[in-house]
Amino acid sequence: RRYWELWAKDVAAIAEKHIARIKRLVLEEGPHKKAFDEFVEGLHKNLNPSVSREEAVEMLAQHIITQPVFEALFEDYSFVKNNPVSVSMQKMIDLLHEEVPTAEMEVMARFYKSIKERCAGIDNAEGKQRVIVELYDKFFKSAFPKVAEKLGIVYTPVECVDFIIRSVEDVLKKEFSRSLSDENVHILDPFTGTGTFMTRLLQSGIIKPKDLPRKYENELHANEIVLLAYYIASINIENVYHDLIGEKKNYRSFDGICLTDTFQLAESDDSDKLFSEMFHSNSERVIRQKKAPIRIIIGNPPYSVGQKSANDNAQNQTYPELERHIATKYAAGSKATNKNSLYDSYIKAFRWATDRLEEADKQEKRNGGGIIAFISNAGWIDGNAMDGFRKCLQKEFSSIYVFNLRGNCRTSGEQRRKESGNVFGEGSRTPISITILVRKPKKDPNELAAILYKDIGDYLTRDDKLKTIKDFGSMLSDTIGLSSIAPNEAGDWINQRDGLFETFIGLAPEKKYDTKSSTVFVINSRGLETSRDSIVYSSCLSDLTNNVRDMISRYNKQREEFHSVENKVKDLLSFIHDEDARIIWTRGTKRNCENNVSYAFDESNIRTSVYRPFFKQHTYVSAQANEYVNHWLRFFPTPQSKNLVICVPGVGTKKGFMPFIVDTIPDV
């Protein structure tokens, strides 16, 4: 890991210099700018309409740095000349070419030489895949951390990949009397990463040797949105295939892989909007995949619910059509108040995959069914906001298989020890599950899916869990011991609530200030939500004052620059900057900046607060400095106001029930 991180640090610095150089070339009017505009338009059609010019420049920088790596890894295959996206990228790079400083060339030359030496003598697919995994999982995350955070990039352990592939094959035989090797069984990995699912499928022996060429050329499909991962997956899959068939002279590219945003494919049915001359071959692949009768969808969806800091400009992309389906299908059936978790990327993946199977039915004008198999965040299994999601799965599928791998790092005490290791390693904090959803025609549309469930068990380390998964081999293994689940009316699958719960009087109404509600309280509020605790909380009054004044000054300066005639730009996200987190850009500050709202310091906004939860602090409370003041300026209108507030944890807390009373403003 240290090996890759050391290189990543140097290469990331050089990437920044490439980015600055490319920006300088494409900003001025001329052939560079015109070609770059066409390049960005191609990305809008092939990837996503919201790809910014900044992101396009970063992709070019990634290509410059990584392309020689693949030439070093796979000498038998000239990547630049054969891969359609690489060809398009290289044309743009050739046009933008400018002499690179000698110092940078020397660092990169050492890096490429090191890669070549590291790969010397590796003549088997498994060894090369190990190097590929290291390159992607260590180097890429260190060199381009914002992209990894935004897209929730996580490498899937091979034990889990093999288990899913074997499970899909067994379930396909059981439920449909078919095999993954059969003709016209189209398989899609919509979030392919380094192509592990496709390579392991090819190596599994499930696809018969005589079926390999047909499968490879026509019935295997994969998508990837990250340029580096797309490159790795393309070569990885192609190399494994040619190793298997023993043919390297007549090289056949894997035309089933697309550089595209899978979620964006559902936003429009217009093929013309997907076609771009700049990415001609890739566009044709995307359109061809859209028309394919996909019946098997497997993979590891992205896990990102949102960026860690708004300063990173790494927020999740929105997909109006897909999110509308989530609202009408999942959210509509939930009784939870806060449904934000339903818009996590992995939940979007379940919705997208379900809609894609429905699309295949329309294409073939028959209800052919299909299978979805994902390894994902397991929070949906018992999450309060996921009741509508679980109910919808029961309605839309005929059989559901769930293998709960646990590993929730957000628990504590004895429960944390029970959850123990996470199969994705120390970097993952969420519980993990493998889910297989079977969609078959139902005689009765009201019939609910049969649910078969397996909990991996308590106190198991990561290695213990991976060994258990490998030993089971398949969801239909004779030794796995699946249990049948009968959900209750509330949509609980496991840890089902006691019926006595329904007899309790609620603390607060579902709708605020509903005077007719039979609840203990009518008026209620979430705690103070600042989104910038480091600025607006302090034990030292003078530090608090200085921090807030500094934030306001910096914000006003950028606001004025943004709205000045000479610096007016369309894209606020590419304009604002906050390298040392002295403003902390959030939805509220961005909206105010766009609306040209001026900020001003007001000493009367300084209050006393209770922080985390027994530590009194000075805080600055205002609609400008805080993301959500909620009702605290009603409960405490002035610094002298007296009031008592009963605080309880929010629904879904993992810390247990801890009520307490305060006489000041509590944090969220």
C-alpha positions as CSV (number, residue, x, y, z in Angstrom):
1,R,0.0,0.0,0.0
2,R,2.9,2.4,0.9
3,Y,4.4,1.7,-2.5
4,W,1.4,3.0,-4.4
5,E,0.7,5.9,-2.0
6,L,4.2,7.3,-2.5
7,W,3.8,7.2,-6.2
8,A,0.2,8.6,-5.9
9,K,1.5,11.7,-4.1
10,D,4.0,12.5,-6.8
11,V,1.6,11.7,-9.6
12,A,-1.2,13.7,-8.1
13,A,1.0,16.7,-8.0
14,I,1.9,16.3,-11.6
15,A,-1.8,15.7,-12.5
16,E,-2.5,19.2,-11.0
17,K,0.1,20.7,-13.3
18,H,-1.3,18.9,-16.3
19,I,-4.8,20.2,-15.3
20,A,-3.4,23.8,-15.1
21,R,-1.7,23.5,-18.4
22,I,-4.7,22.1,-20.2
23,K,-6.9,24.8,-18.7
24,R,-4.6,27.5,-20.0
25,L,-4.7,26.0,-23.5
26,V,-8.5,25.6,-23.8
27,L,-9.7,28.9,-22.3
28,E,-8.4,31.1,-25.1
29,E,-10.3,31.3,-28.4
30,G,-8.8,29.1,-31.1
31,P,-8.6,25.5,-32.3
32,H,-7.9,24.2,-28.8
33,K,-11.0,25.7,-27.3
34,K,-13.2,24.6,-30.3
35,A,-12.0,21.0,-30.1
36,F,-12.4,21.0,-26.3
37,D,-16.0,22.3,-26.6
38,E,-16.7,19.3,-28.9
39,F,-15.0,17.0,-26.5
40,V,-17.2,18.3,-23.6
41,E,-20.3,17.9,-25.7
42,G,-19.3,14.3,-26.4
43,L,-18.9,13.7,-22.6
44,H,-22.4,15.2,-22.1
45,K,-23.9,12.7,-24.4
46,N,-21.9,9.6,-23.4
47,L,-21.6,10.3,-19.7
48,N,-23.8,12.9,-18.2
49,P,-25.1,16.3,-19.3
50,S,-23.9,17.8,-16.1
51,V,-20.2,17.0,-16.6
52,S,-18.4,20.3,-16.0
53,R,-15.5,21.6,-18.0
54,E,-13.4,21.2,-14.9
55,E,-14.2,17.5,-14.8
56,A,-13.5,17.1,-18.5
57,V,-10.0,18.6,-18.0
58,E,-9.4,16.2,-15.1
59,M,-10.3,13.3,-17.3
60,L,-7.7,14.4,-19.9
61,A,-5.1,14.6,-17.2
62,Q,-6.0,11.1,-15.9
63,H,-5.6,9.8,-19.5
64,I,-2.2,11.4,-19.9
65,I,-0.9,9.9,-16.7
66,T,-2.5,6.4,-16.9
67,Q,-2.3,5.4,-20.6
68,P,1.4,4.5,-20.5
69,V,0.7,2.3,-17.4
70,F,-1.5,0.0,-19.5
71,E,1.1,-0.1,-22.3
72,A,3.5,-1.4,-19.6
73,L,1.1,-3.9,-18.1
74,F,-0.1,-5.3,-21.4
75,E,2.7,-5.1,-24.0
76,D,0.8,-7.4,-26.4
77,Y,-2.0,-4.9,-26.8
78,S,-1.6,-1.4,-28.0
79,F,-4.2,0.3,-25.8
80,V,-4.1,3.7,-27.5
81,K,-4.7,2.3,-30.9
82,N,-7.5,-0.2,-30.0
83,N,-9.7,1.2,-27.3
84,P,-12.4,3.6,-28.7
85,V,-12.4,5.9,-25.7
86,S,-8.6,6.0,-25.5
87,V,-8.5,6.9,-29.3
88,S,-10.9,9.8,-28.7
89,M,-9.0,11.0,-25.7
90,Q,-5.6,10.7,-27.5
91,K,-6.8,12.8,-30.4
92,M,-7.7,15.6,-27.9
93,I,-4.4,15.1,-26.1
94,D,-2.4,15.3,-29.4
95,L,-4.1,18.6,-30.2
96,L,-3.4,20.0,-26.7
97,H,0.2,18.7,-26.7
98,E,2.7,21.1,-25.2
99,E,6.2,20.4,-24.1
100,V,6.1,18.9,-20.6
101,P,8.8,20.1,-18.2
102,T,11.8,17.8,-17.9
103,A,11.4,17.3,-14.1
104,E,7.8,16.1,-14.6
105,M,8.9,13.8,-17.4
106,E,11.6,12.2,-15.2
107,V,9.2,11.5,-12.4
108,M,6.7,9.9,-14.7
109,A,9.4,7.9,-16.5
110,R,10.5,6.5,-13.2
111,F,6.9,5.6,-12.4
112,Y,6.3,3.8,-15.7
113,K,9.7,2.0,-15.4
114,S,8.7,0.9,-11.8
115,I,5.3,-0.4,-13.1
116,K,7.1,-2.4,-15.9
117,E,9.6,-3.9,-13.4
118,R,6.8,-4.8,-11.0
119,C,4.9,-6.6,-13.8
120,A,8.0,-8.3,-15.3
121,G,7.6,-12.1,-15.3
122,I,3.9,-12.0,-14.5
123,D,2.5,-14.2,-17.2
124,N,-0.8,-15.3,-15.6
125,A,-4.2,-13.5,-15.4
126,E,-4.4,-13.8,-11.6
127,G,-1.1,-12.1,-11.0
128,K,-1.9,-9.2,-13.4
129,Q,-5.3,-8.8,-11.8
130,R,-3.6,-8.4,-8.4
131,V,-1.4,-5.6,-9.8
132,I,-4.5,-4.1,-11.4
133,V,-6.4,-4.2,-8.1
134,E,-3.4,-2.5,-6.3
135,L,-3.3,0.2,-9.0
136,Y,-7.0,0.9,-8.7
137,D,-7.6,0.4,-5.0
138,K,-4.5,2.1,-3.7
139,F,-3.0,4.4,-6.4
140,F,-6.3,5.8,-7.8
141,K,-7.9,6.5,-4.5
142,S,-4.8,8.3,-3.3
143,A,-4.2,10.3,-6.5
144,F,-7.8,11.2,-7.2
145,P,-9.6,11.1,-3.8
146,K,-12.6,13.3,-4.7
147,V,-13.6,11.1,-7.5
148,A,-13.5,8.0,-5.3
149,E,-15.6,9.8,-2.6
150,K,-18.2,11.1,-5.1
151,L,-18.7,7.7,-6.7
152,G,-18.4,5.5,-3.7
153,I,-15.6,3.4,-5.2
154,V,-15.0,0.1,-3.4
155,Y,-13.2,-3.0,-4.7
156,T,-15.1,-6.2,-4.3
157,P,-13.3,-9.2,-2.7
158,V,-13.0,-12.1,-5.2
159,E,-14.6,-14.5,-2.7
160,C,-17.8,-12.4,-2.8
161,V,-17.7,-12.0,-6.6
162,D,-17.4,-15.8,-7.1
163,F,-20.2,-16.4,-4.6
164,I,-22.5,-14.1,-6.5
165,I,-21.7,-15.6,-9.9
166,R,-22.2,-19.1,-8.7
167,S,-25.4,-18.2,-6.9
168,V,-26.9,-16.5,-10.0
169,E,-26.1,-19.6,-12.0
170,D,-27.7,-21.9,-9.4
171,V,-30.8,-19.6,-9.0
172,L,-31.1,-19.3,-12.8
173,K,-31.2,-23.1,-13.1
174,K,-33.7,-23.5,-10.2
175,E,-36.1,-20.7,-11.2
176,F,-35.8,-20.6,-15.0
177,S,-34.1,-23.9,-16.0
178,R,-31.5,-22.0,-17.8
179,S,-27.7,-21.3,-17.6
180,L,-25.6,-18.2,-17.9
181,S,-23.9,-20.0,-20.8
182,D,-27.1,-20.3,-22.8
183,E,-27.7,-18.3,-25.9
184,N,-29.6,-15.0,-25.5
185,V,-29.0,-14.8,-21.8
186,H,-27.6,-11.2,-21.7
187,I,-25.6,-10.3,-18.6
188,L,-24.9,-6.7,-17.5
189,D,-22.5,-5.3,-14.8
190,P,-23.7,-1.7,-14.6
191,F,-20.9,-0.6,-12.3
192,T,-18.0,-2.7,-13.4
193,G,-15.1,-1.0,-11.7
194,T,-12.0,-3.0,-12.7
195,G,-14.1,-5.6,-14.5
196,T,-13.8,-8.2,-11.7
197,F,-17.3,-9.6,-12.1
198,M,-16.8,-10.1,-15.9
199,T,-13.3,-11.6,-15.6
200,R,-14.3,-14.0,-12.8
201,L,-17.4,-15.0,-14.8
202,L,-15.2,-15.8,-17.8
203,Q,-12.8,-17.8,-15.6
204,S,-15.5,-19.6,-13.6
205,G,-16.0,-22.4,-16.1
206,I,-19.8,-21.7,-16.0
207,I,-19.6,-20.5,-19.6
208,K,-18.8,-23.5,-21.8
209,P,-15.7,-23.1,-24.1
210,K,-17.8,-23.4,-27.2
211,D,-20.1,-20.5,-26.0
212,L,-17.2,-18.2,-25.0
213,P,-16.9,-16.3,-28.4
214,R,-20.6,-15.8,-28.7
215,K,-21.0,-14.6,-25.1
216,Y,-17.9,-12.3,-25.3
217,E,-19.0,-10.7,-28.6
218,N,-22.7,-10.4,-28.1
219,E,-24.1,-11.2,-24.6
220,L,-21.8,-9.7,-22.0
221,H,-22.2,-6.0,-21.1
222,A,-20.5,-3.7,-18.7
223,N,-20.6,0.1,-17.8
224,E,-18.1,2.3,-16.0
225,I,-18.2,6.0,-15.4
226,V,-14.6,6.5,-14.1
227,L,-12.1,6.8,-16.9
228,L,-9.2,5.0,-15.2
229,A,-11.5,2.1,-14.0
230,Y,-13.0,1.8,-17.6
231,Y,-9.5,1.5,-19.0
232,I,-8.5,-1.2,-16.5
233,A,-11.7,-3.1,-17.0
234,S,-11.4,-3.1,-20.8
235,I,-7.9,-4.5,-20.8
236,N,-8.6,-6.9,-17.9
237,I,-11.6,-8.5,-19.6
238,E,-9.9,-8.6,-23.0
239,N,-6.7,-10.1,-21.6
240,V,-8.6,-12.9,-19.6
241,Y,-10.7,-13.8,-22.7
242,H,-7.7,-14.2,-25.0
243,D,-5.8,-16.2,-22.3
244,L,-8.8,-18.6,-22.2
245,I,-9.2,-19.1,-25.9
246,G,-5.4,-19.2,-26.4
247,E,-5.5,-16.7,-29.2
248,K,-3.5,-13.4,-29.1
249,K,-2.6,-12.7,-32.7
250,N,-6.1,-12.0,-33.8
251,Y,-7.0,-9.6,-31.0
252,R,-10.7,-9.0,-30.4
253,S,-11.6,-6.0,-28.3
254,F,-14.4,-6.3,-25.8
255,D,-17.2,-4.2,-27.4
256,G,-19.6,-4.9,-24.6
257,I,-18.0,-2.3,-22.3
258,C,-19.1,1.4,-22.3
259,L,-17.8,4.5,-20.8
260,T,-21.1,5.9,-19.5
261,D,-23.2,6.9,-16.5
262,T,-25.5,3.9,-16.0
263,F,-28.1,5.9,-14.1
264,Q,-28.2,8.6,-16.8
265,L,-29.2,5.9,-19.4
266,A,-32.7,5.8,-17.8
267,E,-33.2,9.6,-18.1
268,S,-34.0,9.5,-21.8
269,D,-35.1,7.1,-24.5
270,D,-33.8,9.3,-27.3
271,S,-30.8,7.5,-28.9
272,D,-29.8,10.7,-30.7
273,K,-29.0,12.3,-27.4
274,L,-26.5,9.5,-26.7
275,F,-24.6,9.8,-30.0
276,S,-21.4,11.9,-30.3
277,E,-19.0,12.1,-33.2
278,M,-16.2,12.7,-30.7
279,F,-16.9,9.3,-29.0
280,H,-18.3,7.6,-32.1
281,S,-17.6,4.0,-31.3
282,N,-18.4,4.4,-27.6
283,S,-21.8,6.0,-28.5
284,E,-22.6,3.0,-30.8
285,R,-21.8,0.6,-27.9
286,V,-24.1,2.5,-25.5
287,I,-27.0,2.6,-28.0
288,R,-26.5,-1.1,-28.7
289,Q,-26.6,-2.0,-25.0
290,K,-29.8,0.1,-24.6
291,K,-31.5,-2.2,-27.1
292,A,-30.2,-5.4,-25.6
293,P,-32.7,-7.7,-23.8
294,I,-30.8,-7.6,-20.4
295,R,-32.0,-10.4,-18.1
296,I,-29.2,-10.7,-15.6
297,I,-27.8,-7.7,-13.7
298,I,-24.9,-8.3,-11.3
299,G,-22.3,-6.2,-9.5
300,N,-21.3,-3.9,-6.7
301,P,-23.3,-0.6,-6.8
302,P,-21.7,2.7,-5.6
303,Y,-22.4,3.3,-1.9
304,S,-22.2,7.1,-1.8
305,V,-25.0,8.9,-0.1
306,G,-23.2,12.3,-0.5
307,Q,-19.9,14.1,-0.1
308,K,-18.2,14.4,3.2
309,S,-17.7,18.2,2.7
310,A,-19.4,20.6,0.4
311,N,-16.0,22.2,-0.1
312,D,-15.0,19.2,-2.2
313,N,-17.5,19.9,-4.9
314,A,-18.0,16.1,-5.0
315,Q,-21.8,16.0,-4.4
316,N,-23.8,13.2,-5.9
317,Q,-25.4,13.7,-9.3
318,T,-29.1,14.0,-9.5
319,Y,-31.3,11.9,-11.8
320,P,-34.8,13.3,-12.0
321,E,-36.5,10.4,-13.7
322,L,-34.8,7.8,-11.5
323,E,-35.5,9.7,-8.4
324,R,-39.1,10.2,-9.4
325,H,-39.4,6.4,-9.5
326,I,-37.9,6.1,-6.1
327,A,-40.4,8.7,-4.8
328,T,-43.4,6.9,-6.2
329,K,-42.3,3.4,-5.5
330,Y,-40.1,3.4,-2.3
331,A,-40.7,6.6,-0.5
332,A,-44.5,6.5,-1.0
333,G,-44.7,3.3,0.9
334,S,-42.6,4.4,3.8
335,K,-43.9,5.9,7.1
336,A,-40.5,7.4,8.0
337,T,-40.2,11.2,8.2
338,N,-36.6,11.5,7.0
339,K,-36.3,9.5,3.7
340,N,-32.9,10.8,2.5
341,S,-31.3,7.4,2.7
342,L,-33.7,6.2,0.0
343,Y,-31.7,8.3,-2.4
344,D,-28.4,6.7,-1.6
345,S,-26.6,5.5,-4.8
346,Y,-27.0,1.8,-3.9
347,I,-30.8,2.2,-3.6
348,K,-30.8,4.0,-6.9
349,A,-29.0,1.0,-8.3
350,F,-31.8,-1.4,-7.1
351,R,-34.4,0.9,-8.7
352,W,-32.5,1.3,-11.9
353,A,-31.9,-2.4,-12.3
354,T,-35.6,-3.2,-11.6
355,D,-36.7,-0.7,-14.2
356,R,-34.1,-2.2,-16.7
357,L,-35.7,-5.6,-16.4
358,E,-39.1,-4.0,-17.1
359,E,-37.5,-2.4,-20.1
360,A,-36.3,-5.7,-21.4
361,D,-39.9,-7.0,-21.1
362,K,-41.1,-4.1,-23.2
363,Q,-38.4,-4.7,-25.8
364,E,-39.3,-8.4,-26.2
365,K,-43.0,-7.8,-25.7
366,R,-43.2,-10.5,-23.1
367,N,-42.7,-10.9,-19.3
368,G,-39.4,-12.8,-19.4
369,G,-38.4,-12.0,-15.9
370,G,-34.7,-11.8,-14.8
371,I,-32.3,-11.7,-11.9
372,I,-30.6,-8.9,-10.0
373,A,-27.6,-9.8,-7.8
374,F,-25.9,-7.0,-5.9
375,I,-23.4,-6.8,-3.0
376,S,-24.3,-3.6,-1.3
377,N,-24.8,-1.6,1.9
378,A,-27.1,-3.8,4.2
379,G,-28.7,-0.9,5.9
380,W,-31.9,-1.5,3.9
381,I,-32.5,-4.8,5.7
382,D,-33.7,-3.2,8.9
383,G,-33.5,0.6,8.4
384,N,-36.5,2.5,9.5
385,A,-36.7,4.6,6.3
386,M,-36.4,1.5,4.2
387,D,-39.8,0.0,5.1
388,G,-41.3,1.2,1.7
389,F,-38.3,-0.2,-0.1
390,R,-38.7,-3.6,1.5
391,K,-42.4,-3.7,0.8
392,C,-41.8,-2.8,-2.8
393,L,-39.2,-5.6,-3.3
394,Q,-41.9,-8.0,-2.1
395,K,-44.4,-6.8,-4.6
396,E,-42.0,-6.5,-7.6
397,F,-40.2,-9.8,-7.2
398,S,-41.1,-13.4,-6.8
399,S,-38.2,-14.7,-4.8
400,I,-35.6,-12.8,-2.6
401,Y,-32.4,-14.2,-1.3
402,V,-30.4,-12.2,1.3
403,F,-27.0,-13.1,2.8
404,N,-26.3,-10.6,5.6
405,L,-22.6,-10.2,6.0
406,R,-22.9,-7.7,8.9
407,G,-19.8,-5.5,9.7
408,N,-21.5,-2.3,10.8
409,C,-18.8,-0.1,12.3
410,R,-21.4,2.5,13.4
411,T,-22.4,0.4,16.4
412,S,-20.8,0.3,19.8
413,G,-20.1,-1.9,22.8
414,E,-21.1,-5.6,22.6
415,Q,-23.1,-5.0,19.3
416,R,-19.9,-3.7,17.7
417,R,-18.0,-6.8,18.7
418,K,-20.8,-8.9,17.3
419,E,-20.7,-7.1,14.0
420,S,-16.9,-7.5,13.9
421,G,-15.1,-7.5,10.5
422,N,-16.3,-5.9,7.3
423,V,-15.7,-7.9,4.1
424,F,-14.5,-4.7,2.3
425,G,-11.9,-4.1,5.0
426,E,-11.3,-1.3,7.5
427,G,-12.2,1.5,5.0
428,S,-15.8,0.4,5.0
429,R,-18.1,1.4,7.9
430,T,-21.4,0.2,6.6
431,P,-22.9,-3.3,7.0
432,I,-22.8,-5.4,3.8
433,S,-25.2,-7.9,2.3
434,I,-25.5,-10.0,-0.9
435,T,-29.0,-9.8,-2.3
436,I,-30.4,-11.8,-5.2
437,L,-33.8,-10.7,-6.5
438,V,-35.7,-13.0,-8.9
439,R,-38.4,-11.6,-11.1
440,K,-40.9,-14.1,-12.6
441,P,-44.4,-13.7,-14.0
442,K,-47.0,-14.0,-11.2
443,K,-50.4,-15.5,-11.5
444,D,-51.7,-13.3,-8.8
445,P,-50.4,-9.7,-9.0
446,N,-50.9,-9.3,-5.2
447,E,-48.7,-12.3,-4.4
448,L,-45.7,-11.3,-2.3
449,A,-42.2,-12.7,-2.8
450,A,-40.8,-15.6,-0.8
451,I,-37.9,-14.3,1.3
452,L,-35.0,-16.6,2.2
453,Y,-32.4,-15.2,4.6
454,K,-29.0,-16.0,6.1
455,D,-27.1,-14.2,8.8
456,I,-23.4,-14.9,8.7
457,G,-23.1,-14.9,12.5
458,D,-21.5,-13.0,15.4
459,Y,-17.9,-12.1,16.2
460,L,-16.4,-13.1,12.8
461,T,-13.3,-11.3,11.5
462,R,-13.1,-10.2,7.9
463,D,-11.0,-13.3,7.1
464,D,-13.5,-15.6,8.9
465,K,-16.3,-14.1,6.8
466,L,-14.5,-14.4,3.5
467,K,-13.6,-18.0,4.3
468,T,-17.2,-18.7,5.2
469,I,-18.4,-17.2,1.9
470,K,-15.9,-19.2,-0.1
471,D,-16.8,-22.4,1.7
472,F,-20.6,-22.0,1.1
473,G,-19.9,-21.2,-2.6
474,S,-23.4,-20.4,-3.5
475,M,-26.7,-19.0,-2.0
476,L,-28.2,-22.5,-2.8
477,S,-25.5,-24.5,-1.1
478,D,-26.7,-27.5,0.9
479,T,-24.7,-26.1,3.9
480,I,-25.7,-22.5,4.0
481,G,-29.0,-23.0,5.9
482,L,-31.4,-20.3,4.6
483,S,-34.3,-19.3,6.8
484,S,-37.7,-18.2,5.6
485,I,-38.8,-14.7,6.7
486,A,-42.5,-13.6,7.1
487,P,-42.5,-9.8,7.3
488,N,-45.0,-8.0,9.5
489,E,-47.5,-5.4,8.3
490,A,-45.0,-2.6,9.2
491,G,-42.5,-4.0,6.7
492,D,-40.1,-5.3,9.3
493,W,-38.1,-8.3,8.1
494,I,-35.7,-8.9,11.0
495,N,-35.8,-7.5,14.5
496,Q,-39.6,-7.1,14.1
497,R,-41.3,-4.7,16.4
498,D,-43.5,-5.9,19.2
499,G,-47.3,-5.2,18.6
500,L,-47.3,-3.4,21.9
501,F,-45.4,-0.5,20.2
502,E,-48.6,0.5,18.4
503,T,-50.4,1.2,21.7
504,F,-47.9,3.8,22.8
505,I,-48.7,7.5,22.5
506,G,-46.4,9.2,20.0
507,L,-44.0,11.9,21.1
508,A,-44.5,14.1,18.1
509,P,-47.0,14.3,15.2
510,E,-46.1,13.2,11.7
511,K,-46.8,16.8,10.6
512,K,-45.4,19.6,12.7
513,Y,-47.9,21.7,14.7
514,D,-50.8,19.3,14.0
515,T,-53.0,20.3,17.0
516,K,-55.4,17.5,16.4
517,S,-52.7,14.8,16.8
518,S,-52.8,12.4,19.8
519,T,-49.2,13.0,20.7
520,V,-47.3,14.1,23.8
521,F,-46.0,17.2,22.1
522,V,-47.1,19.3,19.1
523,I,-44.1,21.7,18.8
524,N,-40.8,20.1,18.1
525,S,-37.6,20.7,16.2
526,R,-34.3,19.0,15.2
527,G,-31.2,20.3,16.9
528,L,-29.3,23.3,15.5
529,E,-27.8,22.1,12.2
530,T,-24.8,24.4,11.4
531,S,-22.9,22.3,8.7
532,R,-19.9,24.3,9.9
533,D,-19.3,23.4,13.6
534,S,-15.6,24.3,13.4
535,I,-16.5,27.9,12.6
536,V,-19.7,28.7,14.6
537,Y,-18.9,26.8,17.9
538,S,-16.1,27.7,20.3
539,S,-15.3,27.8,24.0
540,C,-13.5,31.1,23.4
541,L,-15.8,34.0,22.6
542,S,-13.1,36.0,20.8
543,D,-12.2,33.0,18.6
544,L,-15.8,32.5,17.7
545,T,-16.2,36.2,16.8
546,N,-13.0,36.1,14.7
547,N,-14.0,32.9,12.9
548,V,-17.5,34.1,12.0
549,R,-16.3,37.5,10.9
550,D,-13.6,35.8,8.7
551,M,-16.1,33.5,7.2
552,I,-18.5,36.4,6.3
553,S,-15.7,38.4,4.8
554,R,-14.5,35.6,2.6
555,Y,-18.0,34.7,1.5
556,N,-18.8,38.3,0.6
557,K,-15.6,38.7,-1.3
558,Q,-16.3,35.6,-3.5
559,R,-20.0,36.6,-3.9
560,E,-18.9,40.0,-5.2
561,E,-16.3,38.5,-7.5
562,F,-18.9,36.0,-8.8
563,H,-21.4,38.7,-9.7
564,S,-18.8,41.1,-11.2
565,V,-19.1,41.7,-14.9
566,E,-15.6,40.6,-15.8
567,N,-15.7,37.4,-13.7
568,K,-19.3,36.3,-14.2
569,V,-19.5,32.6,-15.0
570,K,-22.4,30.2,-15.4
571,D,-21.0,27.4,-13.2
572,L,-20.8,28.5,-9.5
573,L,-19.3,25.2,-8.5
574,S,-16.3,25.7,-10.7
575,F,-15.8,29.3,-9.4
576,I,-16.1,29.0,-5.6
577,H,-13.0,27.8,-3.6
578,D,-12.4,27.2,0.0
579,E,-9.1,25.3,0.3
580,D,-8.7,25.8,4.1
581,A,-12.4,25.4,5.0
582,R,-12.9,28.9,6.2
583,I,-16.4,29.2,4.6
584,I,-17.6,25.7,4.1
585,W,-19.8,25.9,1.0
586,T,-23.2,24.2,1.4
587,R,-26.5,24.3,-0.3
588,G,-27.6,27.4,1.6
589,T,-24.4,29.4,1.0
590,K,-24.4,28.5,-2.7
591,R,-28.0,29.6,-3.0
592,N,-27.3,32.8,-1.2
593,C,-24.2,33.5,-3.3
594,E,-26.1,32.9,-6.6
595,N,-28.9,35.2,-5.3
596,N,-26.3,37.8,-4.3
597,V,-27.3,37.8,-0.6
598,S,-24.8,39.9,1.5
599,Y,-23.8,38.6,4.9
600,A,-23.2,40.8,8.0
601,F,-22.0,40.0,11.5
602,D,-24.5,40.6,14.3
603,E,-23.2,40.3,17.9
604,S,-26.7,39.5,19.2
605,N,-26.6,36.2,17.3
606,I,-24.0,34.9,19.8
607,R,-25.7,32.4,22.1
608,T,-24.9,29.7,24.6
609,S,-25.4,26.1,23.4
610,V,-25.0,22.5,24.5
611,Y,-22.7,20.6,22.3
612,R,-22.3,16.8,21.9
613,P,-24.3,16.7,24.4
614,F,-22.9,17.8,27.8
615,F,-20.4,20.5,26.8
616,K,-21.5,24.2,26.9
617,Q,-20.1,26.3,24.1
618,H,-20.5,29.8,22.6
619,T,-22.3,29.5,19.2
620,Y,-23.3,31.9,16.4
621,V,-27.0,31.3,15.5
622,S,-28.3,32.8,12.2
623,A,-29.8,31.8,9.0
624,Q,-26.7,32.9,7.2
625,A,-24.1,31.1,9.3
626,N,-26.1,27.9,10.0
627,E,-27.5,25.6,7.4
628,Y,-30.7,25.0,9.3
629,V,-31.6,27.1,12.4
630,N,-34.9,25.2,12.6
631,H,-37.1,26.6,15.4
632,W,-34.4,27.6,17.9
633,L,-34.9,31.4,17.4
634,R,-38.6,30.8,18.3
635,F,-37.7,28.8,21.4
636,F,-35.0,31.2,22.4
637,P,-35.8,34.5,20.7
638,T,-33.1,36.5,22.5
639,P,-29.9,35.7,24.4
640,Q,-31.9,36.4,27.6
641,S,-34.8,34.0,26.8
642,K,-35.6,31.3,29.3
643,N,-36.9,27.9,28.2
644,L,-36.6,24.2,28.9
645,V,-36.2,21.7,26.1
646,I,-36.6,17.9,26.4
647,C,-34.1,16.2,24.0
648,V,-34.4,12.7,22.7
649,P,-32.4,10.8,20.0
650,G,-33.7,10.7,16.5
651,V,-35.5,7.7,15.1
652,G,-33.0,5.0,14.0
653,T,-30.2,5.9,16.4
654,K,-27.7,3.2,17.1
655,K,-26.8,4.6,20.6
656,G,-30.0,3.7,22.5
657,F,-32.6,6.0,24.1
658,M,-31.0,8.9,26.1
659,P,-33.5,11.7,27.1
660,F,-32.2,14.8,28.9
661,I,-33.4,18.4,29.5
662,V,-31.4,21.5,28.6
663,D,-32.0,25.2,29.1
664,T,-30.0,26.3,26.0
665,I,-29.9,25.5,22.3
666,P,-28.7,21.9,21.6
667,D,-26.7,20.9,18.5
668,V,-28.3,18.4,16.1
